[in-house]
Amino acid sequence: MLDVDSLFEEQEKEAEENRAGHFSIKNMIQHIIMRQEMQKDTIIAICGDRGQGKSNYGLKIVSGFIREKHIMDPGFKWSWEKNFAKTPAEAPKKAAALPDRSFIVMDEAADIAYRGDANTIKTKNLVKFFNKSREKLLLTLWILPDIYQLNPKILNMCIMMIIVPYRYKDVCSSAFIIGRSPNALTQDKFGLDRIQRILNSRRMSPAIHSASLDGIARIKRNDKMIDIPFPKQLFRFYRSLPGFKYSHWFMRANRRFEDLYKKHVKSKQLMAHDIEEKYVRKKFYDQTKKRYDTVLYNLYEKHGMSYQQISNLHLDENGQVLVGRDNVARRIGGTRARFEE
């Protein structure tokens, strides 16, 4: 079984052999591709406050994945339109339309699978899709600011959770990789309920909520060593989490790739949400519904039309029946009760 633990076990061996080995996103990507070859999909949740670099981390994974796939298969195809979901409605449709062993990115994924939407058709359809996603062997990235907003059923399908809590200027960001519990009977695979209890405990040091940069890390960039201040107590807390595997610093993704992402995805995302999430006022909806039901009732009672004849009037420009006979009968029955009252 290839899982998160085997990823780091293999890298530890490389470190011993090379005497200079360390974690790399490239190595993670190679393991993701190996999972696809072993008939397994990979779902990763990336979370963190806005502006700390979580989307950038996702772009580094995606760009590296595309590069490795092109090396293996020069004919590998992808596009900003097909592989990046902009709205909740199009997310499952796009994922279902992708070829096997491809990828899909859902930025601001909480909009797609809110924890409070556990019983909605939207989330049920997503759960059904991810239960079948193994057939397509996709790499799926969920990028969201608050991991607690994500529906638990969706989160439990993730193989790992990556927390990106801190960015130092435009130099680099930090990432903490959390693995899931292998216990099939565990409902909370990442121990979020336990983490909440720890955070709410009186014994928990208030230092983890402080913005104090009391730690210093030395990072090499452009052949120069740079001192990076960071919240030491907060980082120590992340390393104590159940399932913690590794932490590292990372530089930003390729600037051109990032600019294209902003142009083709981010800039269109807000507009797409605005179009999709327009609602009518309930008062207007109730008035229109009452008028429509009254017309159906009068066609049946005063004009003598049958349920089927009324249903046949509901044909669109493509000849598709919009309202079936049973639906017509049910609505007329409800209106009859209103008239009799």
C-alpha positions as CSV (number, residue, x, y, z in Angstrom):
1,M,0.0,0.0,0.0
2,L,1.4,3.4,-1.0
3,D,0.4,6.0,1.5
4,V,1.7,9.2,3.1
5,D,4.0,7.2,5.5
6,S,5.7,5.4,2.6
7,L,6.3,8.7,0.9
8,F,8.4,10.0,3.9
9,E,10.0,6.6,4.6
10,E,11.3,6.5,1.0
11,Q,12.6,10.1,1.3
12,E,14.4,9.2,4.6
13,K,16.2,6.4,2.7
14,E,17.2,8.9,0.0
15,A,18.5,11.3,2.6
16,E,20.7,8.6,4.1
17,E,22.0,7.5,0.7
18,N,22.6,11.1,-0.7
19,R,23.6,12.6,2.7
20,A,21.7,15.7,1.5
21,G,18.2,14.4,0.8
22,H,15.2,16.4,1.9
23,F,11.5,16.5,1.2
24,S,10.5,17.9,-2.2
25,I,7.1,18.5,-3.9
26,K,8.6,16.7,-6.9
27,N,8.9,13.6,-4.9
28,M,5.3,13.9,-3.7
29,I,4.1,14.3,-7.3
30,Q,6.0,11.2,-8.3
31,H,4.2,9.2,-5.6
32,I,0.9,10.6,-6.8
33,I,1.6,9.3,-10.3
34,M,2.7,6.0,-8.8
35,R,-0.7,5.8,-7.1
36,Q,-2.4,6.4,-10.4
37,E,-0.4,3.5,-11.9
38,M,-1.6,1.4,-8.9
39,Q,-5.2,2.2,-9.8
40,K,-5.6,4.7,-7.0
41,D,-6.8,8.3,-7.0
42,T,-5.4,11.1,-4.7
43,I,-7.4,13.8,-3.0
44,I,-5.5,16.5,-1.1
45,A,-7.0,19.3,1.0
46,I,-4.9,22.5,1.3
47,C,-6.0,25.0,4.0
48,G,-4.8,28.2,5.5
49,D,-5.7,31.8,6.0
50,R,-6.1,34.0,3.0
51,G,-2.9,35.4,1.5
52,Q,-0.5,32.9,3.2
53,G,0.3,30.8,0.1
54,K,-2.2,27.9,0.0
55,S,-3.2,28.5,-3.6
56,N,0.5,28.9,-4.5
57,Y,1.2,25.5,-2.9
58,G,-1.5,24.0,-5.1
59,L,-0.1,25.6,-8.2
60,K,3.3,24.1,-7.4
61,I,1.8,20.6,-7.2
62,V,-0.2,21.1,-10.4
63,S,2.6,22.6,-12.5
64,G,5.0,19.8,-11.3
65,F,2.3,17.2,-12.0
66,I,1.8,18.5,-15.6
67,R,5.6,18.6,-16.1
68,E,6.0,15.0,-15.0
69,K,3.0,13.8,-17.0
70,H,4.4,15.4,-20.1
71,I,7.7,13.6,-19.6
72,M,5.9,10.3,-19.3
73,D,3.4,11.1,-22.0
74,P,4.1,13.9,-24.5
75,G,0.4,13.7,-25.6
76,F,-0.9,14.5,-22.1
77,K,-3.5,17.4,-22.4
78,W,-5.0,19.8,-19.9
79,S,-6.5,23.3,-19.9
80,W,-7.5,26.1,-17.6
81,E,-11.1,25.6,-18.6
82,K,-11.4,21.8,-18.2
83,N,-9.2,21.1,-15.2
84,F,-10.1,24.1,-12.9
85,A,-13.6,24.3,-11.4
86,K,-14.9,27.8,-10.8
87,T,-18.3,27.1,-9.3
88,P,-20.0,24.4,-7.1
89,A,-22.3,23.4,-10.0
90,E,-19.6,22.8,-12.6
91,A,-17.1,21.0,-10.2
92,P,-18.5,17.5,-10.4
93,K,-19.4,17.8,-14.1
94,K,-15.9,18.8,-15.0
95,A,-14.3,16.1,-12.9
96,A,-16.6,13.5,-14.5
97,A,-15.7,14.7,-18.0
98,L,-11.9,14.4,-17.5
99,P,-9.8,11.5,-18.9
100,D,-8.3,9.0,-16.6
101,R,-5.2,9.9,-14.6
102,S,-5.7,13.6,-15.0
103,F,-6.3,16.3,-12.3
104,I,-8.8,18.8,-11.1
105,V,-8.3,21.9,-8.9
106,M,-11.1,23.4,-6.8
107,D,-10.0,26.6,-5.2
108,E,-12.1,28.0,-2.4
109,A,-13.5,24.5,-2.1
110,A,-15.7,25.2,0.9
111,D,-18.1,26.9,-1.6
112,I,-18.4,23.5,-3.2
113,A,-18.9,21.3,-0.2
114,Y,-19.9,23.2,2.9
115,R,-20.0,21.3,6.2
116,G,-23.6,22.6,6.6
117,D,-24.7,21.1,3.3
118,A,-24.3,17.5,4.5
119,N,-27.8,16.5,3.4
120,T,-28.2,18.6,0.2
121,I,-28.3,17.1,-3.2
122,K,-25.2,19.1,-4.1
123,T,-23.1,17.4,-1.5
124,K,-24.7,14.0,-2.0
125,N,-23.7,14.1,-5.7
126,L,-20.2,15.1,-4.8
127,V,-19.9,12.2,-2.4
128,K,-21.2,9.8,-5.1
129,F,-18.7,11.2,-7.5
130,F,-15.7,10.8,-5.2
131,N,-16.8,7.3,-4.3
132,K,-16.5,6.5,-8.0
133,S,-13.4,8.7,-8.6
134,R,-11.1,5.7,-8.2
135,E,-12.2,4.6,-11.7
136,K,-10.8,7.8,-13.2
137,L,-7.7,7.9,-11.0
138,L,-7.7,11.7,-10.6
139,L,-5.4,14.0,-8.6
140,T,-7.9,16.3,-6.9
141,L,-6.8,19.4,-5.0
142,W,-9.2,21.1,-2.5
143,I,-8.0,24.6,-1.6
144,L,-9.9,26.4,1.2
145,P,-9.3,28.9,4.0
146,D,-11.2,27.0,6.8
147,I,-10.9,23.2,6.9
148,Y,-13.8,23.1,9.4
149,Q,-16.1,24.3,6.6
150,L,-15.5,21.2,4.5
151,N,-18.0,18.4,4.7
152,P,-16.5,15.6,6.8
153,K,-17.5,13.0,4.3
154,I,-15.4,14.8,1.6
155,L,-12.5,15.5,4.0
156,N,-12.3,11.8,5.0
157,M,-11.6,10.9,1.4
158,C,-8.5,13.0,1.4
159,I,-5.2,11.2,1.7
160,M,-3.5,14.1,3.3
161,M,-4.2,17.6,4.6
162,I,-1.7,20.4,4.1
163,I,-1.8,23.4,6.3
164,V,-0.2,26.7,5.0
165,P,-0.4,29.0,8.0
166,Y,2.4,31.6,7.4
167,R,4.1,33.5,4.7
168,Y,7.1,35.8,5.2
169,K,6.8,38.8,2.8
170,D,7.3,37.5,-0.8
171,V,10.2,35.3,0.2
172,C,8.6,32.0,1.2
173,S,5.8,30.2,3.0
174,S,5.5,27.4,5.5
175,A,3.6,24.1,5.0
176,F,2.7,21.3,7.4
177,I,1.7,17.9,6.0
178,I,-0.9,15.9,8.0
179,G,-1.6,12.3,7.1
180,R,-5.0,10.6,7.7
181,S,-5.7,7.8,10.1
182,P,-5.5,4.3,8.4
183,N,-8.2,3.0,10.8
184,A,-11.3,2.2,8.7
185,L,-13.6,2.6,11.8
186,T,-12.4,6.2,12.5
187,Q,-15.0,8.8,11.6
188,D,-12.7,11.7,12.0
189,K,-9.7,10.7,9.9
190,F,-7.7,13.8,10.7
191,G,-8.6,14.2,14.3
192,L,-10.2,17.6,13.9
193,D,-12.6,17.1,16.9
194,R,-9.7,16.2,19.1
195,I,-7.7,19.2,17.9
196,Q,-10.7,21.5,18.8
197,R,-10.8,20.0,22.3
198,I,-7.1,20.7,22.7
199,L,-7.5,24.3,21.5
200,N,-10.4,24.9,23.8
201,S,-8.6,23.4,26.8
202,R,-7.5,25.7,29.6
203,R,-4.1,24.0,29.6
204,M,-3.4,25.2,26.1
205,S,-0.8,27.9,26.1
206,P,-2.2,31.3,24.8
207,A,1.1,31.6,22.9
208,I,-0.2,29.6,20.0
209,H,-2.8,32.4,19.3
210,S,-0.1,35.1,19.5
211,A,1.3,36.8,16.4
212,S,4.7,37.0,18.1
213,L,7.5,36.0,15.7
214,D,9.8,34.5,18.3
215,G,11.6,32.0,16.1
216,I,14.2,32.4,13.4
217,A,14.8,30.1,10.4
218,R,17.7,30.3,8.1
219,I,16.8,29.7,4.4
220,K,19.0,29.7,1.4
221,R,17.8,31.7,-1.5
222,N,19.7,32.9,-4.6
223,D,22.9,31.5,-2.9
224,K,22.3,33.7,0.1
225,M,21.2,32.8,3.6
226,I,18.2,34.7,4.8
227,D,16.8,34.9,8.3
228,I,13.1,34.2,8.4
229,P,11.2,35.2,11.6
230,F,8.3,32.8,12.3
231,P,5.8,32.1,15.2
232,K,7.7,29.4,17.0
233,Q,5.0,28.3,19.4
234,L,2.4,28.0,16.7
235,F,4.7,25.9,14.5
236,R,5.4,23.7,17.6
237,F,1.7,23.2,18.0
238,Y,1.3,22.1,14.4
239,R,4.1,19.5,14.8
240,S,2.2,18.1,17.8
241,L,-1.0,17.4,15.8
242,P,-2.1,13.8,15.3
243,G,-1.0,12.6,11.9
244,F,1.8,15.2,11.5
245,K,4.3,14.0,9.0
246,Y,6.5,16.8,7.8
247,S,7.0,20.6,7.6
248,H,9.0,22.6,5.2
249,W,9.4,26.1,3.6
250,F,8.5,26.6,0.0
251,M,9.1,29.4,-2.6
252,R,6.3,30.7,-4.8
253,A,5.2,28.9,-7.9
254,N,6.4,29.9,-11.4
255,R,5.3,33.5,-11.9
256,R,4.0,33.1,-15.4
257,F,2.0,30.0,-14.4
258,E,0.6,31.9,-11.5
259,D,-0.3,34.9,-13.7
260,L,-2.1,32.7,-16.2
261,Y,-4.0,31.0,-13.3
262,K,-5.2,34.4,-12.1
263,K,-6.2,35.4,-15.6
264,H,-8.0,32.2,-16.6
265,V,-9.4,31.0,-13.2
266,K,-9.3,33.5,-10.3
267,S,-10.5,36.5,-12.3
268,K,-13.5,34.5,-13.6
269,Q,-14.3,32.8,-10.4
270,L,-16.1,35.7,-8.7
271,M,-18.1,36.5,-11.8
272,A,-19.1,32.9,-12.2
273,H,-20.3,32.7,-8.6
274,D,-22.3,35.9,-9.0
275,I,-24.0,34.5,-12.1
276,E,-24.7,31.1,-10.5
277,E,-25.9,32.3,-7.1
278,K,-28.6,34.8,-8.1
279,Y,-31.8,34.1,-6.3
280,V,-35.4,35.4,-6.6
281,R,-37.2,36.8,-3.6
282,K,-39.4,34.3,-1.9
283,K,-42.4,36.7,-2.1
284,F,-42.0,36.9,-5.9
285,Y,-41.6,33.1,-6.1
286,D,-44.7,32.4,-4.1
287,Q,-46.8,34.8,-6.3
288,T,-45.5,33.2,-9.5
289,K,-46.2,29.7,-8.2
290,K,-49.7,30.6,-7.2
291,R,-50.5,32.1,-10.6
292,Y,-49.0,29.1,-12.4
293,D,-51.0,26.6,-10.2
294,T,-54.2,28.6,-10.8
295,V,-53.7,28.5,-14.6
296,L,-53.3,24.7,-14.4
297,Y,-56.4,24.4,-12.3
298,N,-58.5,26.4,-14.6
299,L,-57.3,24.5,-17.7
300,Y,-58.5,21.3,-16.0
301,E,-61.7,22.4,-14.3
302,K,-63.1,25.1,-16.6
303,H,-61.6,24.1,-20.0
304,G,-62.0,20.4,-19.6
305,M,-58.4,19.5,-20.5
306,S,-56.9,16.2,-19.2
307,Y,-53.7,16.0,-17.1
308,Q,-51.9,14.6,-20.2
309,Q,-53.1,17.4,-22.5
310,I,-51.9,20.0,-20.0
311,S,-48.6,18.2,-19.7
312,N,-48.3,18.2,-23.5
313,L,-48.5,22.0,-23.4
314,H,-45.2,22.0,-21.5
315,L,-42.9,21.5,-24.5
316,D,-39.7,23.5,-24.9
317,E,-38.0,24.5,-28.2
318,N,-36.4,21.1,-28.3
319,G,-39.6,19.2,-27.8
320,Q,-38.7,18.2,-24.3
321,V,-41.6,17.8,-21.8
322,L,-40.8,20.1,-18.9
323,V,-43.7,18.9,-16.6
324,G,-45.0,15.4,-16.6
325,R,-48.6,14.2,-16.2
326,D,-48.2,13.1,-12.6
327,N,-46.6,16.4,-11.6
328,V,-49.6,18.3,-13.2
329,A,-52.1,16.1,-11.4
330,R,-50.3,16.7,-8.1
331,R,-50.2,20.5,-8.5
332,I,-53.9,20.7,-9.6
333,G,-54.8,18.5,-6.6
334,G,-53.1,20.9,-4.2
335,T,-54.7,23.9,-5.9
336,R,-58.2,22.3,-5.7
337,A,-57.8,22.0,-1.9
338,R,-57.0,25.7,-1.8
339,F,-60.1,26.6,-3.8
340,E,-62.4,24.3,-1.7
341,E,-61.2,26.1,1.4
